Amino acid sequence: MKTLIAAALSITAIAATTATVAQTAPAESPATVKAGTYTVETYHTLVRFGVNHFGINEFFGTFPGAKGSLTIDPKNVAATKLDVAVPVATVSTTNATLDKELVSADWLDAAKFPEIRFISTTVTRTGATTARIAGNLTLHGVTKPVMLDATFTAAATNPMNKAYTLGFKGSGVIKRTDFGVSKYAPLVSDETTINISAAFEYKS
């Protein structure tokens, strides 16, 4: 009897937990997006960079800890505003020695230039769920125009914190020497890929 009661209580607990985190199906049409201002959901947003290492293979790392804002209206995509920054000191390649090197003055110089920031200037719809975002990237104390291709992935209410959240992925390419980061170029490629997975929570 005790075993049956314990099993019943366990099933009840699992059912209660499942109900707590139940989620309606994410909306995949940008037309359904709630217009307004959003902030970066820091814990589930990552910026990834990649370079070619000595012509042999791609090597990449990530910048967690992004912060910023997005203002968007699906009826007026051209009016979208994006302002996002990542802290340089968070760079992670899973290699502690290399991470220390990347934040040093030889590379990104996190002490002098603590963040990388992108501010949009124009947003142009390119498809049903895609857009091209032109903006200014400030890296290593240098600001240059950069183009990013963005794709809307979904909108849903986060079942854990109940925040209405938008998802996007983005990509672009820069030349790091344009920003004064020239260590080992071109043996370690000048061309640097950027890939972003971003979540934004509705604020107002």
C-alpha positions as CSV (number, residue, x, y, z in Angstrom):
1,M,0.0,0.0,0.0
2,K,2.8,2.4,0.9
3,T,4.5,1.7,-2.4
4,L,1.3,2.5,-4.3
5,I,0.8,5.7,-2.4
6,A,4.4,6.8,-3.1
7,A,3.9,6.0,-6.8
8,A,0.7,8.0,-6.9
9,L,2.3,11.0,-5.2
10,S,5.3,10.8,-7.6
11,I,3.0,10.8,-10.6
12,T,1.0,13.7,-9.2
13,A,4.2,15.7,-8.7
14,I,5.4,15.0,-12.2
15,A,2.0,16.0,-13.6
16,A,2.0,19.2,-11.6
17,T,5.5,20.1,-12.8
18,T,4.5,19.4,-16.4
19,A,1.5,21.6,-16.0
20,T,3.6,24.4,-14.5
21,V,5.9,24.5,-17.5
22,A,3.4,23.8,-20.2
23,Q,3.8,26.0,-23.3
24,T,1.6,26.9,-26.1
25,A,3.0,26.3,-29.6
26,P,5.4,29.1,-30.5
27,A,4.2,31.4,-33.3
28,E,6.4,31.3,-36.3
29,S,4.8,34.2,-38.3
30,P,6.4,37.6,-37.6
31,A,3.0,39.2,-38.3
32,T,1.8,37.9,-34.9
33,V,4.6,39.7,-33.0
34,K,3.5,42.1,-30.3
35,A,4.8,45.6,-31.2
36,G,6.8,47.4,-28.6
37,T,10.2,47.5,-26.8
38,Y,12.1,44.4,-25.8
39,T,15.2,43.7,-23.8
40,V,17.8,41.1,-24.4
41,E,17.2,37.9,-22.5
42,T,20.8,37.6,-21.5
43,Y,21.0,34.0,-20.4
44,H,19.8,32.6,-23.7
45,T,21.6,34.9,-26.1
46,L,25.0,34.1,-27.5
47,V,27.3,35.7,-30.1
48,R,29.6,33.3,-31.8
49,F,32.7,34.3,-33.8
50,G,34.7,32.1,-36.1
51,V,38.1,32.4,-37.9
52,N,40.1,30.1,-40.1
53,H,43.1,28.8,-38.1
54,F,46.3,28.6,-40.3
55,G,44.2,27.6,-43.3
56,I,43.5,24.3,-41.6
57,N,40.2,24.5,-39.8
58,E,37.6,26.8,-38.4
59,F,38.1,27.9,-34.8
60,F,35.4,29.6,-32.9
61,G,34.3,31.1,-29.5
62,T,31.4,32.8,-27.9
63,F,30.5,36.0,-26.1
64,P,27.8,35.4,-23.5
65,G,26.3,38.2,-21.3
66,A,24.7,40.3,-24.1
67,K,22.5,43.2,-23.1
68,G,20.5,45.7,-25.1
69,S,17.1,46.6,-26.5
70,L,14.9,46.0,-29.6
71,T,12.0,48.1,-30.7
72,I,9.9,46.4,-33.3
73,D,6.5,46.7,-35.0
74,P,5.6,43.9,-37.5
75,K,3.6,46.5,-39.5
76,N,6.6,48.8,-39.9
77,V,9.7,46.7,-40.0
78,A,11.8,49.5,-41.4
79,A,11.3,51.4,-38.1
80,T,13.0,48.6,-36.1
81,K,15.7,49.8,-33.7
82,L,18.4,47.5,-32.3
83,D,21.1,48.3,-29.8
84,V,23.0,45.4,-28.3
85,A,26.4,45.1,-26.6
86,V,28.4,42.1,-25.3
87,P,31.2,42.3,-22.7
88,V,34.6,41.4,-24.1
89,A,35.8,39.8,-20.9
90,T,33.2,37.0,-21.2
91,V,34.9,35.6,-24.3
92,S,34.9,31.8,-24.1
93,T,36.7,29.3,-26.4
94,T,36.7,26.5,-23.7
95,N,40.5,27.1,-23.6
96,A,41.4,29.2,-20.6
97,T,44.9,30.0,-21.9
98,L,43.5,31.3,-25.2
99,D,40.7,33.2,-23.5
100,K,43.3,35.1,-21.4
101,E,45.2,35.9,-24.6
102,L,42.1,37.1,-26.4
103,V,41.2,39.6,-23.7
104,S,44.8,40.9,-23.6
105,A,46.1,44.1,-25.3
106,D,47.5,41.9,-28.1
107,W,43.9,41.1,-29.2
108,L,40.7,42.6,-28.0
109,D,42.1,44.6,-25.0
110,A,39.1,44.1,-22.7
111,A,40.6,46.5,-20.1
112,K,40.7,49.4,-22.5
113,F,37.7,48.4,-24.6
114,P,35.3,46.5,-22.4
115,E,32.4,46.0,-24.8
116,I,31.5,45.3,-28.4
117,R,28.4,47.2,-29.4
118,F,26.1,47.2,-32.5
119,I,23.5,49.9,-33.2
120,S,21.2,49.5,-36.2
121,T,20.8,52.3,-38.7
122,T,18.4,50.7,-41.2
123,V,16.4,47.5,-41.3
124,T,15.1,46.1,-44.6
125,R,12.7,43.2,-45.0
126,T,14.1,40.6,-47.4
127,G,11.6,37.8,-47.0
128,A,8.6,36.5,-45.0
129,T,10.8,35.9,-41.9
130,T,14.1,37.6,-42.8
131,A,15.6,41.1,-42.8
132,R,18.9,42.8,-43.5
133,I,20.1,45.0,-40.7
134,A,22.7,47.7,-41.4
135,G,24.4,49.3,-38.4
136,N,27.5,50.5,-36.8
137,L,29.7,48.0,-35.0
138,T,32.1,49.3,-32.3
139,L,34.9,46.9,-31.6
140,H,38.4,47.5,-30.1
141,G,37.6,51.3,-30.0
142,V,36.8,51.5,-33.8
143,T,33.4,52.0,-35.3
144,K,32.6,50.7,-38.7
145,P,29.4,50.0,-40.7
146,V,28.4,46.3,-40.7
147,M,25.6,44.3,-42.3
148,L,23.8,41.5,-40.6
149,D,21.2,39.1,-42.0
150,A,18.5,38.3,-39.5
151,T,15.9,35.6,-39.3
152,F,12.8,35.6,-37.0
153,T,12.6,32.1,-35.5
154,A,9.5,32.3,-33.1
155,A,7.5,34.2,-30.6
156,A,6.1,32.6,-27.4
157,T,5.5,33.1,-23.7
158,N,8.4,31.6,-21.8
159,P,6.8,28.9,-19.7
160,M,9.2,29.4,-16.8
161,N,9.1,33.2,-16.2
162,K,5.9,33.9,-18.2
163,A,7.7,36.6,-20.3
164,Y,6.6,37.1,-23.9
165,T,9.8,36.4,-25.9
166,L,11.0,36.7,-29.5
167,G,13.7,34.6,-31.0
168,F,16.1,35.5,-33.8
169,K,19.2,34.3,-35.4
170,G,21.7,36.5,-37.3
171,S,24.9,36.3,-39.2
172,G,27.5,38.5,-40.8
173,V,31.1,38.8,-41.7
174,I,33.7,41.4,-40.8
175,K,37.4,41.9,-41.3
176,R,39.0,42.1,-37.9
177,T,41.9,44.2,-39.1
178,D,39.4,47.0,-40.0
179,F,39.0,47.3,-36.2
180,G,42.7,47.1,-35.4
181,V,42.7,43.5,-34.3
182,S,45.5,42.3,-36.5
183,K,47.4,39.7,-34.4
184,Y,48.6,36.8,-36.7
185,A,46.6,38.0,-39.7
186,P,46.4,36.5,-42.3
187,L,47.6,33.2,-40.9
188,V,44.6,33.4,-38.6
189,S,42.1,34.7,-41.0
190,D,41.2,38.4,-41.2
191,E,37.7,37.4,-42.3
192,T,35.7,36.7,-39.1
193,T,32.2,35.2,-39.2
194,I,29.6,36.3,-36.7
195,N,26.6,34.1,-35.8
196,I,24.0,35.2,-33.2
197,S,21.2,33.4,-31.4
198,A,19.1,36.0,-29.6
199,A,16.1,36.1,-27.4
200,F,14.3,39.3,-26.5
201,E,11.7,39.8,-23.7
202,Y,8.7,42.2,-24.0
203,K,8.9,45.2,-21.7
204,S,6.4,47.7,-23.0
